[in-house]
Amino acid sequence: MSETFRGLVAIVTGASHGIGEHVARQLAAEGAKLVLAARRDAELDAVAEACRAAGGEAVSVATDVADGAQCARLVERAIATFGRIDVLVNNAGVGMWARVDEVRDLAIFERVMRVNYLGAVYCTAHALPHLKASRGRIVCVSSLAGRTGVPLRSGYAASKHAMAGFFDSLRIELEGTGVSVTLVDPGFVGTGAQGRNLGADGSPLGVNPIDVAAVMAPEECARITVAAAAARKREVVMTARGKIGLWLKLAAPGLVDRLARRAMERGT
């Protein structure tokens, strides 16, 4: 097991389930000191307890990253508890599954953007002075949808495109500071978080449109994410299909559109 994160202080948002939970557990197993953020208190506390049992230190901070003031309080709590910040994992997110012409509540676009994009911006801006002091790491869980359009996921793809643009720009600004920016681009991940996908009316979808048995497990996604953070990689596209798709987007964009439509129809 790597010792990269032993003793380092890491904030992980969206840590109550899925990718964020498993990132937290893996960092804890390396001996990290964790500040875990999510909206669901009970689930978050359970993850914090599991992290302590795995060998790390952990505190949970109920946080809605769509609220900039709560992001500021999250960073303040990290400093008050551990005195420094070495790693920020921007993982909190919400999904969207709907055709644009079927959306009945346009506020869904704002909600998705505030959580997926602005939440990462808020947390990063407040943590940045401390990350500069520690020459730390910023890690952003984006998506292949942040690099190419995906049918039924317009709002989600837009938020991840915004995230990619912001953090690609920030990486250039931070050159020479010692702070690294890592973007990870998973494809479909079987988190089972059907309640965190919004439908056309803005309410939780209620069913999981993904075949979780046929896609990447959250544990594997977390392992790749932690390894990329340890190596301070610039960007990681997690699947061979994703890498081929991004190359094909340059050479045969119409084909990529058809493949994306077919993947959404299959849910894999």
C-alpha positions, -999 to 999 in steps of 0.1 A, spaced: 0 0 0 12 35 -8 23 58 19 18 90 -2 -11 103 19 0 92 54 -5 122 78 -19 144 50 -51 163 55 -77 157 28 -112 172 22 -135 149 3 -168 162 -8 -197 139 -17 -182 114 8 -214 98 20 -217 73 -9 -203 60 -41 -170 72 -54 -164 98 -26 -170 72 1 -145 48 -14 -119 75 -20 -123 84 17 -119 48 27 -88 43 6 -72 75 19 -80 64 54 -63 31 48 -31 50 39 -33 70 72 -48 102 59 -66 128 81 -100 133 65 -126 160 65 -157 144 49 -185 165 35 -220 157 22 -256 166 29 -267 134 46 -256 134 82 -262 98 91 -246 83 60 -216 107 63 -211 98 100 -211 61 91 -184 67 65 -163 87 90 -166 58 115 -155 33 88 -125 56 80 -114 57 116 -117 19 118 -95 17 87 -67 36 104 -73 72 95 -86 102 114 -119 116 102 -144 142 110 -177 147 92 -191 181 82 -226 183 69 -223 205 37 -243 214 7 -216 225 -17 -242 245 -37 -240 270 -9 -208 290 -10 -210 299 27 -212 262 37 -181 256 15 -162 283 34 -173 267 67 -161 233 55 -126 247 49 -126 266 82 -135 234 100 -106 215 83 -82 242 95 -96 244 130 -94 206 133 -61 197 116 -44 230 110 -37 225 73 -51 212 40 -30 190 17 -56 175 -6 -90 187 -19 -112 161 -37 -140 178 -55 -164 148 -59 -199 160 -49 -223 158 -77 -258 153 -89 -270 137 -122 -296 146 -147 -315 122 -171 -339 139 -194 -343 151 -230 -341 189 -232 -375 191 -249 -391 171 -220 -378 193 -192 -406 209 -173 -386 226 -145 -358 247 -160 -344 252 -125 -329 217 -128 -301 232 -150 -292 257 -123 -293 230 -95 -270 207 -115 -246 236 -123 -245 248 -87 -236 214 -73 -213 200 -99 -195 231 -111 -199 260 -86 -196 236 -56 -161 227 -69 -153 263 -75 -164 274 -41 -145 247 -22 -114 253 -43 -114 291 -39 -117 288 -1 -91 261 2 -66 275 -23 -45 296 1 -40 266 24 -32 243 -6 -6 268 -18 9 268 17 12 230 16 20 227 -21 -10 204 -22 -33 186 -46 -66 195 -61 -85 164 -75 -117 168 -95 -140 139 -103 -153 150 -136 -167 126 -163 -163 117 -199 -195 138 -203 -172 167 -195 -153 161 -228 -181 152 -251 -219 157 -253 -241 129 -241 -279 126 -249 -303 128 -220 -275 144 -199 -273 179 -212 -273 197 -179 -249 172 -164 -225 173 -194 -226 211 -194 -216 212 -157 -187 189 -163 -176 208 -193 -176 239 -171 -156 220 -145 -130 210 -171 -126 245 -184 -122 260 -149 -97 235 -137 -77 234 -169 -74 272 -166 -66 271 -129 -38 245 -135 -20 271 -158 -25 298 -132 -10 276 -105 22 268 -124 52 273 -101 32 271 -69 36 234 -63 -2 228 -64 -13 201 -88 -46 199 -105 -59 164 -115 -90 158 -135 -104 122 -135 -129 113 -162 -149 81 -154 -175 67 -177 -205 50 -162 -199 40 -125 -222 17 -106 -228 38 -76 -265 27 -73 -274 63 -65 -306 65 -83 -320 91 -59 -293 115 -69 -303 116 -105 -329 143 -114 -356 137 -140 -374 160 -163 -396 175 -136 -366 182 -113 -374 155 -88 -353 124 -81 -355 99 -109 -363 71 -85 -348 43 -107 -312 37 -118 -309 40 -155 -275 23 -154 -269 -14 -155 -246 -14 -124 -234 -50 -131 -220 -39 -165 -200 -8 -155 -171 2 -134 -174 -4 -96 -170 27 -74 -141 10 -56 -122 7 -88 -130 43 -98 -118 54 -64 -86 34 -67 -77 50 -100 -86 85 -86 -63 80 -55 -35 67 -77 -38 97 -101 -38 121 -71 -7 104 -57 11 108 -90 -2 143 -95 -14 134 -129 -29 161 -151 -59 140 -163 -70 104 -164 -96 90 -188 -105 58 -170 -117 34 -198 -102 23 -231 -136 30 -247 -134 66 -234 -99 71 -248 -109 58 -282 -141 79 -281 -122 111 -275 -98 103 -304 -127 95 -326 -144 128 -317 -116 145 -336 -116 121 -365 -153 111 -368 -175 131 -346 -207 118 -362 -197 83 -352 -191 94 -316 -226 109 -315 -241 75 -326 -220 56 -301 -230 79 -273 -267 75 -282 -263 37 -283 -245 36 -249 -273 56 -233 -299 33 -247 -280 3 -232 -272 20 -199 -236 9 -201 
